[in-house]
Amino acid sequence: GLSEQARANCRRNQFKKGGIPHNALDKPIGTEREDVYGYVWVKVAERKTDPKSAHDNWKMKHHLVWAQANGQPVPDGHMVVFADHDNQNFSPGNLVLVPRNLWAVISHSHYRYWDAESLEVAMNIARLDSARYAAQCRPRECKVCGQVFKPRFPHHRTCDACLGR
């Protein structure tokens, strides 16, 4: 192998602070690439700005288009959905902001939608389902002992103490 002095010299000269790898320089800002799921990513910065994030110098194109059309970035807890299911249709009317909790209900319940209007109807149905579930899980009186308890699932009618007996 190498002597200790040669190893120290290699370490000292390997990576310079602030240096950019050669393979990052061949993709200028504004470059678009498509991932395996068909989403388009746009390079928005030469290097990442947050050391904790993996690649914040690349942004999803539909997020950028939605933010430009609405004058604000996508809020936390929300996602931008293609209303017509076409990942290449970036018209602002096709991009709909959906809260993640509603998206979980829509995708779990397999609600179908074809455009922005039908997606809005699916979100309203998901809101209704969420409210119905919350109402079914409100505190209620135990059928056996009469104490008020918070059920763990909608059809839970007996408190845990009575179930344990």
N, C-alpha and C positions, 0 to 999 in steps of 0.2 A: 503494500500500500504506500500511501503518502506519508511523509514525515509530519510531525505535529505542526511545524511552522507552515508547511504547505497547506495543511487542512485549515489552519487559522486564516491564511491568506485567501483561500477559496471562500470561506464563510464571510469574510469581510467584503468581498467583491461580488458575491452572488446576486443579491437583490438590494437595490438601492431604494430608499424610502421615496415614495411618490412616483416610482417608475411604473410604466404601463407595459404589460406583456405584448410581445410582437403580434400575437394573434388577436389582440383587442384593437389594434390600430387599423386593421383591414376592414372593420365595420364602422363607418362613420355614423354620427348622430342622424337619426331619421331612417336608418336601415330597418326594413321590416323582415320578419321571419315568421314562419308558420310552425306551430308545435304539432305533436302527433294527434291532438284532438281537433285540429283545424282552426284553432284560435290564432289570430295575428298579433304579434308582439312588435313594438316599436322601440328602438333604442333612443332614449331621451337624454342620456348623460354619458360621458366618457368613462367614468368610474362610479362605483356605488358610493352613495352619500352616507348611508347608515352601516356601520361596521357589523351590526348584529343581523342585518338582513342578507339574504343570499344574492339577489340580483335586483336591487331597486333602480338600476340604471336602465332596465327594460320595463315597459308598461304595456298592458293589453290595449290594443287599438280601440276597442269598443268603450273602454273606460275613458280614454282620452277624448273620443268623439262625444260621449255623453257629458263629460265635464265641460267641454267647450260649448256645447249647446245649452247647458243649464247654468253655466257660470260658477260652478263649484265642483270640488272633487266628489267622488263617490263616498258617502258617509260610512262610518264604521257600522257593521251589522247589516249592511245592504249589499246587493249585487246587481249588476246590470245583465239583463236577459235579452236575448234575441227573440222578439215576439213571433217571428215566422220560422224560427229554428234554423235559419241560414246564417252561419258564422261569418259569411263574407258580405252580408248586407248591413252596411254601417250607416244607413240613413237614420237621423235622430228620431223619426217617428217609429222606427223598428226597435229602438233600444228602450227598455222599460226598467226602471229602478224597482227592485223587489226586496223587501226585508227578508233576511235569511230565515227567520222563524216561519214566515209564510211560505218561503220556498221549500222548506222541509215538509210542510203539510201538502203542498201542491205535488211535489215529486213522490212522496210516500203514498199519497192517495191516487196517483196517476191521473190527475185532472188534465184533460186535453185542452189545448189552445192552439189557435192558428194565426192570430194577429194580435195587435195591441189591445183591441177591445175585448176579445175573448180571454186574454191573459188577465185583464182587469177584473173580469167576471170570476175567473178562477181564484184570484187573490181575495175577492169578496167572499166567496164560498169558503176559502181557507180561514178567513177571519171568523166567519160564522162557526165553523167546526171548532176552532180554538176556543171561542167563547162558550160553546156548548160543553166542551170537555172541561173547561175551568168551572162551569156551573155544576157539572156532575161531580166534581171533586171538592166542592165546598164542605165545610164542617157540617156534620149531621149527627143525629141522635142514634145511639146504638140500639138495635132492636131487642137486645137481651137485657142489658143493665140500665139503659136510659141515659148514660153519660154522653156528652157531646165529644166527638173525636173527628180528626181530619183523615178522610179515607186515602188509601194509597193508590187506588184505582177506582174508576167510576162506579162499579157495581159492588163495592165494598160496603156492606150493611152492618157488620158487627165489628166492634173495636178489637184491638189486638189482645187486650186482657181477657176478653170473653172467648176469643178464638183459642187462646192458650189453655183454657180450662177444659 
